[in-house]
Amino acid sequence: MTDWTGGYVSDIEYVPGFYREQSPGQLDLACLLCGVEPPRRLGAGESFTYCEIGCGQGTTVMALAAASPEGDFHAIDFMPAHIARAEETRQRAGLGNVSFMEADVVALADGDGAGLPAFDYITLHGVYSWVSPAVRAGVVRFLNRFLKPGGVVYVSYNAQPAWSAIAPTQRMLYEFAATVQASSDERARSGIEFVKKMMAAGSPAISGNAVDQLFDLKKATRSAPERVIYLAHEFLNGSWQPLYHMDVARDMVDAKLSFVGMATLPENFAGIGLSDEAKTVVNGLPDGPFRETAKDYFNGRGFRRDVFVRGRRAVAADERERRLAEAMLAPAVAPEDFKFQGDVLTTRIDLAREPYQAVFDALSEGPQPVGDLVGLAHDKGASVTATEVVGFLVGLRQALPVLCDVTTEGVEACARLNRVTLGDAFRADRRLSYALATPVGHSGLNVASVEALVLDGLFQGVPETVEALTAHVCDRAEADPAEIRHDAALVSGEAAVAEQAGDKLDTETPGGDKAKREAKYGAESDKSDDASRPLGERVARSVGWCLDEALPFWRKLGLAPPPR
């Protein structure tokens, strides 16, 4: 009997998540920033077709479909459990512009195609370096068959050479786990403990960096089982193989695809991630896959989010600037959380404080034309371009692109999907964050567990008071506020990519005002992660932050219901 899994982890579902770089708007911007014509002109609001290969539980594609009703979305996964769960959610949310298919992408590429249309966008997140060479070749045949001329492909993957030191650790974990008779998550736990023992015994081949950063079971405990499930899918696949960019680019030639740049926008700026000495070496190389790969030898990039196009059409620099100036940006964080710094690969990005404070002040009022934001920065003495404003604000996750009109249909579709997501939060699992669709920005955002339960209360008509919403959060979490003193999934934020409301009270951010926080949330607000403090008290402070800081921002993005 043939094993239908092909060595891929299939007994446990992959963790749900939203990946913003897969959104059509961000891919359009990536093309334009790199001087390449995108599939759609910004602001046109044209209909389009979109396919995600390896969609998992459909979290990303459903958020994008809800936020972009003009799109025709298709999603493929070979795991029946993923498609069954995604289809159930789709039906409950009433999304009519996305369809799910349980299928082998190789069979689709080589067979009758199951009636799939030609696509403007095809995306694969993380799949390409987890599958066998035969499947990768099938993916390329699928792209060749189903991508339109001028269409864009997003393919993200574990990138070499950054993973070279981890490969021996992965091999031992994989082989030891194969001796354990248990579910994949338990096998991953056993494998992790084994490589820890090897490291403790002094094995020079076991990467301490890998064990400390990737296999930390403390993080797995804090985020319920999510991290172990992720690690099982990451390291227990039989065809796990980090890839060099030049090899991926060569694969894509068979589908007539040319490399454009990175979906993580700041990585497209010259010199990012390179020292002055490295720039001298890299700049002496001819443009192409070899030069792009050489950058990865310096910048430590372990995960690439590559954008390819079928039919590269150049856009002149002045035309690019003009078109980007016409785009709209919406805030992607609450005003208190705007940041003037961010790390991109090995480079620290510092935004000029006074000019960008003016930009942030404008964004806090709602979506703004990029040209107006550039003008505000110029008024404060900064010589910035539309390319820089878009690249850094969107790339540093401070803003979302609003590239076409927000429709009533999109607002309603997002509300239906979000109500389903929020209604399920903490019922079947206790995750640190949940993905919601954003009609403004045509994308999605991850919100922390407290924020999700507060939004659930608002949709259910709970009064907008700290007392009422704290009671709702504790009730939904089945937590006795007088007795339970620590619940990682509810109030701790280490693994929630800075999205936990409790941590937002603790984190010093540029422009943040500690005295203001203490006045609002109590003089000891910086101790809100202290496990000795009553849960109800800590949740109340988080709820207070949601009402004061997050709720106005949520309403600007269409995430929260209007005031009653």
N, C-alpha and C positions, 0 to 999 in steps of 0.2 A: 504493500500500500504506500502510495506517495504521500509525504508530509506536505499538506497544503501551505504550511507556514513558511517553508523555505528557510528555516532556522531563525525566523523573526519571533520575538516575544509576543505571544498572542493570548495567553491565559489571563492576563490582567489588562484592563483598559489603560490607555495612555492618559496622563493628567490633562485636563482641559486647560486652555489658555488662549489669550488673544494676543496676536502678533501684528502690531500696527504697521510694520514695514510691508505687509502683504496687501495693504489697502490700495485700490486703484489710484487714489489721489496722491499717496506718497510715491508710488511708482512713476506717476506722471511727473512729479516734481524731480525725482531722481534723474529721469531722462533729460528734462529741461536744464537742470543745473549742470549736467555734463555735456550740454550743447547738442543734444539729440532730440529729434521730434518725438513726442510721446504719442501713444495711440489716440488720445483725445486732446483737443485744444482746451486750455483752461477756461472755465466759465461757460462752456458750450452746453453742458448738461445733456450730452448725447447719450443715446442708448448704447450699451456695450455688453459683451459676453465675457464671462469669467469662469475659470476652472481651478479648483484646488485639488492637487493630487496628494493623497495621504492626509485626509481632512480630520482624522481622529473623531472626536465627538462633535465636530462641526461648530465649535465655539467661534472661531474666527470668521468663517464664511457666513454664518447666520447673522452675526453682528454687521458685517459688511452688506449683506443682502437687505437687512432691515433699514440700514442707513442710506442705501442707494436703490430705491425702488425702480429706477430707470435701468438697472442692470439685470441681466439674465445669468444666474449663478448656478454652477454645477459643481458637485463635490464627490470625490471618489476615495474609497478606502477598501482594503481587502479584508478587514476584520468585521465580521457580522455584528459583533456587539457594539462597535462604534457606530455603524450605520443605523442599527435599531434605535440606539439612544438619540442620535441626531434627528432621525425621522420623527420620533415621538415628540421631541421638543419643537420641531418645525410645525407639526400639526397643532400642538397646543398653542403656539404663538400665531398661527394663521399666516405663515409666510408663504406666499404663492410664487415668489420669484427665485426660489432655490430648490434644487432637486438633489437627492443623495442616491448614490449608486454603489452597491457592494460589487467590486470588480477588481480583477487583476489588470493593472495598467498595460502589461505586456500583451495580454489577450486583446485588450481594446485597440492597441496600436496595430496589431497584426490581423485582427478579425474584421467584423462588419462595422465596428465603431459604435454600435448600440444607439445609433441615431444622434450622436453628439454633434453640435454645431462647430463651426470654426470659432476660435476664441481670440479676443483682443488681449486677454491677460491669462497666463497660466502660472500658478505658484506652487512651490514645494518647500515646506519648512522642515529642515533637518533630515528629511527622508533620504536624500541622495547619498549620504555617507553611512547610512545604516543598512543598505540593501546590497545585494550581490552585483558583480559586474554585469551579469546577464540582465538583471532588472534595470540597472542604470542604462544599458543599451536600449532596453524597451522603452524607458522614459524618453530617451532622445528620439526614438522612432515616433512616439506619441506626439512630441513637440513638433516634429517635422510634418506630421499628418494633420494636426488640429490647430496649429497657431497660424493666425492670419499674417499676411505680409504687413509689416509695420507693427505687429503685435509684440508684447513684452513678456519675458519670462523672469520670474524671481525664483532663484534656487539658493537656499542656505544650507551650509554643511560645516562639519568639523574640519578645520583647516590645518594643514601641515605648514611649517615644521613645528608649530607650537605644541602639538600633541605627541611629539616624538618621545619625550621623557616619560609620558604616561603609558605608552603602549605596553611595556613589560608588566605594569601593574594591572592593566585591563586584561592581559592574557592570563595571568594567574587567577584573577578574580573569576574570569569566565570559565576556566578549566576546573577550578575548585567548585564553583556553583553547579557545574554539570554533575558532580558526584552527590549532590544533595537532592533528595526526593521531597520536593515541596513546591509551593507556588513560586513564581518568579520573584516576587518581592521578598519572600523569605530566603530564597536562594541568594538574592543580592545581599541581604543582610549577612548571611553566612560568609559569602565571598569577601565582603568588606572586612569582617572581623578577622578572616584568615590573612589578608594582606596587611592588616594592622599588626598582627603577630609577627609576620615576616619583617616588617619595618622595625618593630621593637627588638627583634633578634639581630638586627644590624645588616639586613640585606641592602647592599648599595644599589641594587637594580630597582628597588621599590621607591617610587617618587614620594617623598614626604609632602611635597606640594599637592600632589594628587590626593593623598589620604586626607590631609588637613582641609583642603578647600572643596573637594568633590565628594568625599565619602563620609563626611562628618555626620554621624548618626544623631548627634545632638540636634542638628538642624532638622533631621528627619523627624525627631520627636516633637520639635516645636511646630512643625507644619503638618501634624498628623502623619499619614503615611505618604504624603505626596512626594517627598524627596526620594524615598526609597523606590517608589514606583517609577519615578523618572530615571533613577540610576539603573534599575533593572532594564528599562527600555534602551538606555544609553549604552550599557556595557555588556549586556547578555545576548545581544543579537549576533548570530553566527557570522554575519558578513560585515561587522563593524570595521570601518576603514576610513580614518581621516584622509583627506585628499588635498593635493596641491592645486592651487588655482589654475596653473598652466595645463594640468591634466583635465580639469573640468572644462576649461575653455576649448581644448581640443575635442572633447566629446561633443560640445555644442556645435561645432562646425558642421557636423553631419545633419543638423537641423537648420543649417544656414543662419546660425545665430552669431551675432557679434557682441562682444562685451561692451557695456555702457559705463557702468560704475557700480557704486554701492547704494543699497537702499537705505543704509544708515548715512544720512546726508553729509554730516561733517567729514566723514572719511574720504569724501571726494575732493576736499580742498588740498592744494599742493602742500607737501611737507608734513601733513598730519601724521604723527606717529614716527617721525624720523628725526634723528639728531642732525646737526650740521654736517658731520662726517658721513652719515648715512645718505644724506641728500646728494653729496658729491658722488658717491658710488652709484646711486640709483639714477640720478639725472644723466649719467654718462651712458645709460643703456637705451637702446631703441624702444619706442613705445610698443607695447604688446604684452602677451601673457607672461613672458619671461620677466619683464620689468615689474609687472604687477606682483608676481610671485616673489621676486627679490625683496619687495617691500615687506612681505610677511616674515622674512628672515630677520628683520630689524624691529618690527612693531609689536611682536608678541600676539598677533591676532589669532585666536584659536577658533573663531567662528566667523565665517564670511556670509554676507547676504548679497549675493551677486545679482545684478540686473543685466539681462541680455535682450537684444532686439533683433527681430527678423527684418532686415532692411534698414540699415542705418542712414538716416537723413539728417544732415547737419543743420544746426540752428546757429546763426551768427551771434556773437557776444552781445551786440547792441540790441538785437531782437530778443534774445533771451532776457536781458535786463528789463526791456519794455514789458514783456509778457508777464514776468514775475511781479513787476510793480503793480499789475492789474489784479493779481490774485488777492484773496482775502485770507486772513489768519484769525483763528479763534483761540482763546486761552485753553491750554490743556491741563492747567493746575489752578488751584485757588490762588488769589492774589498773595496771600501770606507765603506761598510756597514758590514764587518766582525766584530763580537763582541766577546769579551773575557768573557762576563758574561751572565748569563741567569737564570731566576727563574723557577724551576721545583717544582710544588706544593709549599711547604713552605720552600724549600731549595734553596739557592743561589749557583749556579755553577760558580766557578771562574777558568778559563783556564789560565795556566801559560803563561804570556805574551810573553816572548822571544821564547820559543819553538813553541807556536801556531802561533806566527807571521811568523815563518819560514814555518809552515804548510799552513797558509793563502797565503803567497807569492807564494808557489808552486801551490796551487789551482787556484790562479788568472790567471795562465797561461793555465788552462784547466784541464781536468780529470787526476787524478793521482792514482796509485796503493796505497792502504792503507798501505802496507808494507813499501813503500818509505816514506810516510808521518810519519810513526812511526820512521823510521830511522832519518829523519830530526829532530824530537823532541828529540830523543836520543842524537844526535850531540850537542844539546843545553842543555844537562844535565837533561832532563826530563825522568823519568822512566814511560812511558805510554805504553799501550797495544793496539793492534788492536781493541779489544772490546771497549776500552774507546774512541778511535778516532772515530770509527763508531757511537757508541752510543751517544756521545755528539755532534759531528758535524752534523749528520743527525737529531738527536733529537732536537737540538737547531736551526734547520732550516738554518744551515750554508752550508750544502752540500746535494747533491742528490746522491743516489746510482746508479752506472752504472753497472748493473749486467750481461749484455750481449752486444753484438756488436750493434752499431747504424747502421741501414740500410738506404739505399737510399729511400726505400719504406716508412719507418717511417718518415724520414725528409719531404718527399713530402706530406704524409697524414697530418702531423702536420701543415704544411704550408697552406694546403687547409682549415682545420678546423679553424685555427687562422685567416685567411683572412675573413671567414664568421663572426667570433666573432667580429673582429675589425671593419668590415664594418657595423655591427649592433650597435656598441657602440654609445651611445648618440642619436640614432635615435628613438628607442622605449622607452628608459628609460634613467635616468641620475644616474648611479650607481657610487659608489666610486671606485670599482675595478672590473676587468674582468679576467676570468680564461683562460689561454692559455696552449696548449699542448707543452711539451718539449721533442723533440726526444732524446736529451742527458739527461739521467736520467729516461727515460721511464715514465714520470710523468707529472706534470703540475705545473704552478705557477700562482699566482694572481698578476696582475699588476694594478697600479693605473690608474685613468681615463686619466690623462695627458699622461702617458706612453702608454696607449692603443691608444690614438689618434696620438701620435708620430709614433708608429709602423704602424698604418694604413697609415699614410703619406708615410713612407718608402716603404711599399708594393705597394703603388700607384705611386711611382717614384718621390715623392717630393724631391727636392734637400736637401742634408744633411747640412743645414744651420739653425741657430737659427731663422733667419728672415722668411725663407720659411715655416719652420715647425710650428712656432708660428702662422703664418697666417692660416695654415691648421687647427691647433687645435682650434683656435677661430672660424673659419668658420664652422667646424664640430659641435662645441658647440653652434653655432648661437649666439655668444657673440661679442658685439662691444667692442674691446679692449680700446677704448677711453672713453667709457661711463660706462660700467658695472664694478663695483668695488668689488663685492663679489659674488662668486658662490661656495657654499659649495661643491657640487658634483665635481666641476672641480679642485679647488685648495686647499681645506681644507682637512686635513688628520686624524682628531681625530679618526674617526671610521673605517679607512681603514687599520687597523692593521699595521701601520707604513709603508704603501706602497705608500703614496702619494708623488709624486716627490717634491712638495713644502715643505712638512714636512722634507724630507730628507736633505734639505738645512738648516733646523732649528735645527735638532736633533744633540746633541753632542754624538758621539759614541766613544768608546775606540779606540784610534789610529787615530781618526779624527783630522784634522788639521784646526782649525778655520781660521787662517791666510790664508791658502791655499784656503779655500772656499771663503773668502772675496775677495781675489785677482781674483778668477775666476768669481764670481757671483755678486760682489759689496759689499761695506763695510757694507751695511745694509741688507745683505742677511738674517740675523736672524729675520727680520721683514716681511718676505715674506707672513705671514698669516695675516698681518694687513689689515683689510677690507677697510681702507681709501686709499690704494695704488691702482693704476689702474690695472685692470685685466690683460691687455696685458703685463705690466711690470713684473707682478708676474709669468704669464705663460711663458714669455721669459726666466726667470731664471730657471724655472722647465725644459723647453726644453733644456737649456744649460746643466743642470745636466744630462739629458737623453743622450745627444750626447757625453759628456765628460766621464761619468762614467758608464752609463747603456748599451750603445750601444755595446762596446767591449764585455761586459759580455753576452748580448743577443746573439751575434753572436757565442760565444763559446758554447752556449746551443742550437743553431739552431733556435732561436726565430725570428731573424731578417734576411731580405734578404741580400745577399752579397753586397759589395760596387758596385756601378754602374761604 
